[in-house]
Amino acid sequence: MSELDVLRKDIDRLDKEIADLLLARFEVVKEIGAVKKRDGIPVTNAGREEIVIQGVRSRTPDPAAKDALERVYRAVIEASKNLEK
């Protein structure tokens, strides 16, 4: 097996882990949506969103990785808000 094949196997394994974690996150998001609906709380909370974004950006000192994480998490947040409705 080539070095590239080995690295791709690592990516495949990580992708499965990421997908499982996102699915678990989405289940919690649905519960949050139910609580917000019951309590009359709006789905969007810009302050909370920025806390999440800053939290993931702080995971690395690499500016390019920070930007990549932010883009990914903004997409995750948008998907999550759609699941909350």
DONULO-566623 format. One line per 5 residues: number of its first residue (from 0); their letters; for each residue x, y, z of N, C-alpha, C, O. Coordinates in nm, 2 decimals, always signed. Example, Ala and Ser with C-alpha at 12.3 -4.5 7.8 and 13.67 -1.06 7.14 Angstrom:
residues 2
0> AS> +1.32,-0.57,+0.78,+1.23,-0.45,+0.78,+1.32,-0.33,+0.78,+1.42,-0.33,+0.85  +1.28,-0.22,+0.71,+1.37,-0.11,+0.71,+1.29,+0.00,+0.79,+1.34,+0.11,+0.80 .
end
This chain:
residues 85
0> MSELD> +0.08,-0.12,+0.00,+0.00,+0.00,+0.00,+0.09,+0.12,+0.00,+0.19,+0.13,+0.07  +0.06,+0.22,-0.08,+0.14,+0.34,-0.09,+0.11,+0.43,+0.02,+0.01,+0.42,+0.10  +0.20,+0.53,+0.04,+0.19,+0.63,+0.15,+0.06,+0.70,+0.13,-0.01,+0.73,+0.23  +0.02,+0.74,+0.01,-0.10,+0.81,-0.02,-0.22,+0.72,+0.02,-0.32,+0.78,+0.08  -0.22,+0.59,-0.01,-0.33,+0.51,+0.03,-0.35,+0.50,+0.18,-0.46,+0.50,+0.23 .
5> VLRKD> -0.24,+0.50,+0.25,-0.24,+0.49,+0.40,-0.30,+0.62,+0.45,-0.39,+0.62,+0.54  -0.26,+0.73,+0.40,-0.31,+0.86,+0.44,-0.46,+0.87,+0.41,-0.54,+0.93,+0.49  -0.50,+0.82,+0.29,-0.64,+0.83,+0.26,-0.72,+0.74,+0.35,-0.84,+0.77,+0.38  -0.67,+0.63,+0.39,-0.74,+0.54,+0.49,-0.76,+0.62,+0.62,-0.86,+0.61,+0.69  -0.66,+0.70,+0.66,-0.67,+0.78,+0.78,-0.78,+0.88,+0.76,-0.86,+0.90,+0.85 .
10> IDRLD> -0.79,+0.95,+0.65,-0.89,+1.04,+0.62,-1.03,+0.97,+0.62,-1.12,+1.03,+0.68  -1.04,+0.85,+0.56,-1.17,+0.78,+0.57,-1.21,+0.75,+0.71,-1.33,+0.77,+0.74  -1.12,+0.71,+0.79,-1.15,+0.68,+0.93,-1.19,+0.81,+1.01,-1.29,+0.81,+1.08  -1.12,+0.92,+0.98,-1.16,+1.04,+1.05,-1.29,+1.10,+1.00,-1.37,+1.15,+1.08  -1.32,+1.08,+0.87,-1.45,+1.12,+0.82,-1.56,+1.05,+0.88,-1.67,+1.11,+0.91 .
15> KEIAD> -1.55,+0.92,+0.91,-1.65,+0.84,+0.98,-1.67,+0.90,+1.12,-1.78,+0.91,+1.17  -1.56,+0.93,+1.19,-1.57,+0.98,+1.32,-1.64,+1.12,+1.32,-1.72,+1.14,+1.41  -1.60,+1.20,+1.23,-1.66,+1.33,+1.22,-1.81,+1.32,+1.19,-1.89,+1.39,+1.26  -1.85,+1.23,+1.10,-1.99,+1.22,+1.07,-2.07,+1.17,+1.19,-2.18,+1.22,+1.22  -2.01,+1.07,+1.27,-2.08,+1.02,+1.39,-2.09,+1.13,+1.49,-2.20,+1.15,+1.55 .
20> LLLAR> -1.99,+1.22,+1.51,-2.00,+1.33,+1.60,-2.10,+1.43,+1.56,-2.17,+1.48,+1.64  -2.10,+1.46,+1.43,-2.20,+1.55,+1.38,-2.34,+1.50,+1.40,-2.43,+1.58,+1.43  -2.36,+1.37,+1.37,-2.50,+1.32,+1.39,-2.54,+1.33,+1.54,-2.65,+1.35,+1.57  -2.44,+1.30,+1.63,-2.47,+1.31,+1.77,-2.50,+1.46,+1.81,-2.59,+1.49,+1.89  -2.43,+1.55,+1.75,-2.45,+1.70,+1.77,-2.59,+1.73,+1.72,-2.67,+1.81,+1.79 .
25> FEVVK> -2.63,+1.68,+1.61,-2.76,+1.71,+1.55,-2.87,+1.66,+1.64,-2.98,+1.72,+1.64  -2.85,+1.55,+1.70,-2.96,+1.50,+1.80,-2.98,+1.59,+1.91,-3.09,+1.62,+1.95  -2.87,+1.65,+1.97,-2.88,+1.74,+2.07,-2.94,+1.87,+2.02,-3.02,+1.93,+2.09  -2.91,+1.91,+1.90,-2.96,+2.03,+1.84,-3.12,+2.02,+1.83,-3.19,+2.11,+1.86  -3.17,+1.90,+1.79,-3.31,+1.88,+1.79,-3.38,+1.90,+1.92,-3.48,+1.95,+1.93 .
30> EIGAV> -3.31,+1.85,+2.03,-3.36,+1.87,+2.16,-3.36,+2.01,+2.20,-3.46,+2.06,+2.26  -3.25,+2.08,+2.17,-3.25,+2.23,+2.19,-3.36,+2.30,+2.12,-3.43,+2.39,+2.17  -3.39,+2.26,+1.99,-3.49,+2.32,+1.92,-3.63,+2.30,+1.99,-3.71,+2.39,+1.99  -3.65,+2.18,+2.04,-3.78,+2.16,+2.11,-3.79,+2.25,+2.23,-3.90,+2.30,+2.26  -3.68,+2.26,+2.31,-3.69,+2.35,+2.43,-3.71,+2.49,+2.39,-3.79,+2.56,+2.45 .
35> KKRDG> -3.64,+2.54,+2.28,-3.66,+2.68,+2.24,-3.80,+2.70,+2.19,-3.86,+2.80,+2.22  -3.86,+2.60,+2.12,-4.00,+2.62,+2.07,-4.09,+2.62,+2.19,-4.18,+2.71,+2.19  -4.07,+2.53,+2.28,-4.16,+2.53,+2.40,-4.16,+2.66,+2.48,-4.26,+2.71,+2.52  -4.03,+2.71,+2.49,-4.01,+2.83,+2.57,-4.02,+2.96,+2.49,-4.00,+3.07,+2.55  -4.05,+2.96,+2.36,-4.06,+3.08,+2.28,-3.93,+3.15,+2.26,-3.93,+3.27,+2.25 .
40> IPVTN> -3.82,+3.08,+2.25,-3.69,+3.13,+2.23,-3.66,+3.13,+2.08,-3.68,+3.02,+2.02  -3.61,+3.24,+2.03,-3.57,+3.23,+1.88,-3.46,+3.13,+1.85,-3.38,+3.10,+1.94  -3.47,+3.07,+1.73,-3.37,+2.98,+1.69,-3.23,+3.04,+1.69,-3.13,+2.98,+1.73  -3.22,+3.16,+1.63,-3.09,+3.22,+1.61,-3.05,+3.30,+1.73,-3.13,+3.38,+1.79  -2.92,+3.27,+1.77,-2.86,+3.35,+1.88,-2.72,+3.38,+1.84,-2.62,+3.31,+1.86 .
45> AGREE> -2.71,+3.50,+1.78,-2.58,+3.54,+1.72,-2.47,+3.54,+1.82,-2.35,+3.51,+1.79  -2.49,+3.58,+1.95,-2.39,+3.58,+2.05,-2.34,+3.44,+2.07,-2.22,+3.42,+2.08  -2.43,+3.34,+2.09,-2.39,+3.20,+2.11,-2.31,+3.15,+1.99,-2.21,+3.08,+2.00  -2.35,+3.19,+1.87,-2.28,+3.14,+1.74,-2.14,+3.19,+1.74,-2.05,+3.12,+1.71  -2.12,+3.32,+1.78,-1.98,+3.37,+1.78,-1.90,+3.31,+1.89,-1.78,+3.29,+1.87 .
50> IVIQG> -1.96,+3.27,+2.00,-1.88,+3.20,+2.11,-1.83,+3.06,+2.05,-1.72,+3.02,+2.07  -1.92,+2.99,+1.98,-1.88,+2.86,+1.92,-1.77,+2.88,+1.82,-1.67,+2.81,+1.82  -1.79,+2.98,+1.73,-1.69,+3.01,+1.63,-1.55,+3.04,+1.69,-1.45,+2.99,+1.65  -1.55,+3.13,+1.79,-1.43,+3.17,+1.85,-1.36,+3.05,+1.93,-1.24,+3.03,+1.93  -1.45,+2.96,+1.98,-1.40,+2.84,+2.05,-1.33,+2.75,+1.95,-1.22,+2.70,+1.99 .
55> VRSRT> -1.38,+2.73,+1.83,-1.32,+2.64,+1.74,-1.19,+2.70,+1.68,-1.09,+2.64,+1.65  -1.20,+2.83,+1.66,-1.08,+2.91,+1.60,-0.96,+2.90,+1.70,-0.85,+2.90,+1.66  -0.99,+2.89,+1.83,-0.89,+2.89,+1.93,-0.82,+2.75,+1.94,-0.72,+2.74,+2.01  -0.87,+2.66,+1.87,-0.81,+2.52,+1.87,-0.68,+2.51,+1.80,-0.60,+2.41,+1.82  -0.64,+2.61,+1.72,-0.51,+2.60,+1.65,-0.45,+2.74,+1.63,-0.52,+2.84,+1.63 .
60> PDPAA> -0.32,+2.74,+1.63,-0.25,+2.87,+1.60,-0.24,+2.90,+1.45,-0.20,+3.02,+1.42  -0.27,+2.81,+1.37,-0.25,+2.82,+1.22,-0.36,+2.91,+1.17,-0.48,+2.87,+1.17  -0.33,+3.03,+1.11,-0.44,+3.12,+1.06,-0.52,+3.05,+0.95,-0.64,+3.07,+0.95  -0.46,+2.98,+0.86,-0.54,+2.91,+0.75,-0.63,+2.81,+0.81,-0.75,+2.80,+0.77  -0.59,+2.73,+0.91,-0.67,+2.63,+0.97,-0.78,+2.70,+1.05,-0.90,+2.65,+1.05 .
65> KDALE> -0.75,+2.81,+1.12,-0.86,+2.89,+1.19,-0.97,+2.93,+1.09,-1.09,+2.91,+1.12  -0.93,+2.98,+0.97,-1.03,+3.02,+0.87,-1.11,+2.90,+0.82,-1.23,+2.91,+0.80  -1.04,+2.79,+0.80,-1.11,+2.67,+0.75,-1.21,+2.62,+0.85,-1.32,+2.59,+0.82  -1.17,+2.62,+0.98,-1.26,+2.57,+1.09,-1.38,+2.67,+1.10,-1.49,+2.62,+1.11  -1.36,+2.79,+1.08,-1.47,+2.89,+1.09,-1.57,+2.86,+0.98,-1.69,+2.86,+1.00 .
70> RVYRA> -1.52,+2.84,+0.85,-1.61,+2.81,+0.74,-1.69,+2.69,+0.77,-1.81,+2.68,+0.74  -1.62,+2.58,+0.81,-1.69,+2.46,+0.84,-1.79,+2.48,+0.95,-1.91,+2.43,+0.93  -1.76,+2.54,+1.06,-1.85,+2.56,+1.17,-1.97,+2.65,+1.13,-2.08,+2.63,+1.19  -1.95,+2.75,+1.05,-2.06,+2.83,+1.01,-2.16,+2.75,+0.93,-2.28,+2.76,+0.94  -2.11,+2.65,+0.85,-2.20,+2.56,+0.78,-2.27,+2.47,+0.88,-2.39,+2.44,+0.86 .
75> VIEAS> -2.20,+2.42,+0.98,-2.26,+2.33,+1.08,-2.37,+2.41,+1.15,-2.47,+2.35,+1.18  -2.34,+2.53,+1.19,-2.44,+2.61,+1.26,-2.56,+2.63,+1.18,-2.67,+2.62,+1.23  -2.54,+2.66,+1.05,-2.66,+2.68,+0.96,-2.74,+2.55,+0.95,-2.87,+2.56,+0.96  -2.67,+2.44,+0.93,-2.74,+2.31,+0.92,-2.82,+2.29,+1.06,-2.93,+2.24,+1.06  -2.75,+2.32,+1.17,-2.81,+2.30,+1.30,-2.94,+2.38,+1.32,-3.04,+2.33,+1.37 .
80> KNLEK> -2.93,+2.51,+1.27,-3.05,+2.60,+1.29,-3.17,+2.54,+1.21,-3.28,+2.55,+1.25  -3.14,+2.49,+1.09,-3.24,+2.42,+1.01,-3.31,+2.30,+1.08,-3.43,+2.28,+1.07  -3.23,+2.23,+1.15,-3.28,+2.11,+1.23,-3.36,+2.16,+1.35,-3.44,+2.08,+1.40  -3.33,+2.28,+1.41,-3.40,+2.32,+1.52,-3.54,+2.37,+1.49,-3.63,+2.37,+1.58  -3.57,+2.40,+1.37,-3.70,+2.45,+1.33,-3.81,+2.35,+1.33,-3.92,+2.38,+1.30 .
end
